[in-house]
Amino acid sequence: MSFDLNELRAQRDRVREHLAWLDQQIKQADASTLPVPPPSPLSGATLAASQSKQAPPPPINPTPVGATTKIEPVIIDTDIPMEFSPGGFDGRTKAGCILSAVLIMALFLFLLFGLPSLLS
């Protein structure tokens, strides 16, 4: 397969743009998540007593209020030529396929109609 050098460079640029967008989305996701505190080494009774004295924790909202994430669609060029010419196929291959299809059909018809009439 031979590709045009300009097409390959254009594809590489598109991949770089997509990777930059992915990095940006990952950074936004990391910034919006809050760190989880490590588990307390307290025993069950001490933990229950300490929790009863404390006020309940506020609910965790992973996205800030009023913040929206706008996802821009990725435009895919369909102008890339799809030129594929398989090599190595000649007339003998086509004839072999047709011959094998005819033989399989004949065997099927013989098993369906010929064999039952021979057995009866």
C-alpha positions, 0 to 999 in steps of 0.5 A, spaced: 500 500 500 502 506 498 500 512 501 501 520 499 505 523 504 501 529 505 495 525 507 499 521 512 502 528 515 494 530 515 492 524 519 498 525 524 496 532 525 488 530 526 491 524 531 495 530 535 489 534 535 485 528 538 490 527 543 490 534 545 483 534 546 483 527 550 488 530 555 484 537 556 478 532 558 482 528 562 485 534 566 478 537 567 475 530 569 481 530 574 480 537 577 473 536 578 474 530 582 475 530 590 480 526 593 477 521 597 480 521 605 483 515 607 479 510 612 480 511 619 484 507 623 479 507 629 475 501 632 468 500 630 465 503 637 470 509 637 468 510 630 460 510 631 461 515 637 466 519 633 460 519 628 455 521 632 458 527 635 460 530 628 455 533 623 453 529 617 458 531 611 455 535 605 454 531 599 459 530 594 457 534 587 463 532 582 461 537 577 460 544 580 454 548 580 452 551 573 458 548 570 457 545 563 462 541 559 461 543 551 463 537 547 465 539 540 464 534 534 470 531 531 469 532 523 472 526 519 474 527 512 471 522 507 475 525 502 481 519 503 481 515 497 479 508 498 483 505 493 484 497 494 486 492 488 488 485 491 493 482 487 494 475 485 487 473 483 486 470 476 481 467 472 483 460 475 481 462 482 474 465 480 473 458 476 475 454 482 470 458 486 464 457 481 466 449 480 466 448 488 459 452 488 456 447 483 459 441 486 456 443 493 450 444 490 450 438 486 451 434 492 446 437 496 441 436 491 443 428 491 443 428 498 436 431 498 433 427 492 437 422 490 439 418 496 432 417 499 430 414 492 436 409 492 434 407 499 427 406 498 
